Amino acid sequence: MAACDVRDVAFPTNRAPFVANDMGSTGQSARIACLALALALVRMLQSSRHIPPRMCEAAPGPRACKIHQRGMLMTDTISHHELDETPLASLQHQGRLLNAVFRGHTNAPRRIGFRGELALRFGPRLADEARPPELSCEQVMAVADVSDPHLSFFAGWLLSFEYLRDVAEVLGNALSARGKYFLFCDNVDLSRRYQVPYNGAVFYVLPIVESTVYNEMLELLHLEKSELKRKDTAGKLDAVADAAILFDLPFDTISYAEGLEAMGPVRNPNENRPV
C-alpha cells in the first residue's frame, strides 16, 4: 500500500466538490483510505477544542460554560440548586428552553433570566432522535427570582393568538396574578391591544409592529435603545424586566374566546420562502 500523505489530498469545501490529484487506477483505494483517515483526525482535533454541552451540564456546582446551540452562543452560569429554586427548572427538565442566547444570573441579585425559545408542542419521538418542536413561543424574555415559584416577567412572540392557551398551559403554576406577561401575536389587529385573563394570570396581548419582541418592549415601556447599548445581555434583560414589572397601563379586557373571534387569519410562515 502506498504511503499516506495528506498533502496529496484536496479536502471538500462548501464551494467546490471533492477534487483529488490524478489518481489513476493504481493507488485509488489507498488515497480514499488516506482521505478518510485525514478527515477523522481533523474531526478529533476539532472536538477536543470544545466542551460538549452534556459534559458541561453534568458539571457540579456553579459554572460558566459557553455552549454553541444552533449557531447561537449561550452563557450558562446557573448552579443546579439555584435553577431548581425557580420555575425555569421544570421547563428546562422538560426540554422546553431551546435556542438560548442567554440563560443565567442577571445583574440583579438572585434573579435568573432566560432569552430564547419556549417549546409548546412536541411531535412524536423515534427512539432517542431529537426533533424540533411542532409549536414554539419565540423571542422569549423571562425572569424569575430564586426561591420564588412564579415568573415575574415573560414576553414572547406567537404566530397566532390562539396559542396563548398553549403558553398558559405550558407555564402552568409558574404564572401568577402579580406577574407581567406580554404576548405579541402575528394575527392581532395593529390598532388593538388587549388584556386577556387566563388561568389566574393576565396576558397583555399586542400586535407585532417593530419586528422583534425586544424592540416592541422598548417601545411599549418607553426605554431608549441607545441607553441600553452599553449593557450586556443580562443588563438589557434586567432593564426590560424592571420596567415591565411596573407596567400598569390598562388595555381593553376580553376573554380568550372573544380573542379567537377577533383574531385575523394565520399567516403561513413558509410562504414565499425559496425552495
Buried (B, 14 or more C-beta within 10 A) or exposed (E): EEEBEEEBBEEEEEEEEEEBEEEEEEEEEBBEEBBEEBBEEEEEEEEEEEEEBEEBEEEEEEBEBEBEBEEEEBBBBBBBEBBBBBBBBBBBEEEBBBBBBBBBBBBBEBBBBBBBBBBBEBEEEEEEEEEEBEBBBBBBBBBBBBEBEBBBBBBBBBBBBBBBBBBBEBBEEBBBEEBBBBBBBBBBEEEBBBBBEBEEBBBBBBBBEBEEBBBBBBEBBEBEEEEBEEEEBBBBBBBBBBBBBEEEEEBEEBEBEEBBEBBBEBEEEEEEEEE
